[in-house]
Each structure stands twice: as structure tokens, then as C-alpha cells.
């Protein structure tokens, strides 16, 4: 039996994946779908594990309004990370991304 796969959209966005404990990675989206996205990196993702939670932020940040989606890491490769969009992050997720307000 073949499992239906979500339709993929070819959108290239620069994103930041914010992980717990002050960790973040920057990459470009690939294979965007309603259920998740693959983020291509220029380096091997170090310190990230399958089942890690993250916030996927879109660049650029506009004022204090920043679009982000909660997600879960589902696959790792030498060149990227696949994440699944989820409804909400666990209560104990401690992201600390702060916008630099100095000019």
C-alpha cells in the first residue's frame, strides 16, 4: 500500500531554525508542503537530533512581527534538516531569539 504524500511546493525562503538552549541554524527551504519542509544547509547539522523541537522563522524579520511555526525534526542528512509542522511546542521549550534593536 502506498502512502499519500503531501503536495510539494518549490518555494525558496531563507529561514532560521531556532532550537532549545540558544541553538540556531540558517538555511533555505526546499520541498515545502502543508505538513513540513526540508531546509537545505551549507554545512552538516551538528548538535541537532531527530525529535528535537524548533521554531522555524522566516527572514527577513519585519519590525517585531515575525512569522514562525513550531516544528519537529523528522530527518537529518549531511546537507539539511526535514521538519514536520506541529500545533504547539512543549511547555518546557526555551527559545531565546531576540531581535537586535541597536542601530
GIZI-V779396 format. One record per run of one state. SS is the DSSP state (h for helix, s for strand, l for the rest). FROM is the first residue (numbers start at 1). LEN is the number of residues. If there is no record, write none. Layout:
SS;FROM;LEN
SS;FROM;LEN
This chain:
l;1;8
s;9;1
l;10;4
s;14;6
l;20;3
s;23;8
l;31;1
s;32;1
l;33;3
s;36;5
l;41;12
s;53;6
l;59;3
s;62;1
l;63;2
s;65;1
l;66;2
s;68;10
l;78;2
s;80;6
l;86;18
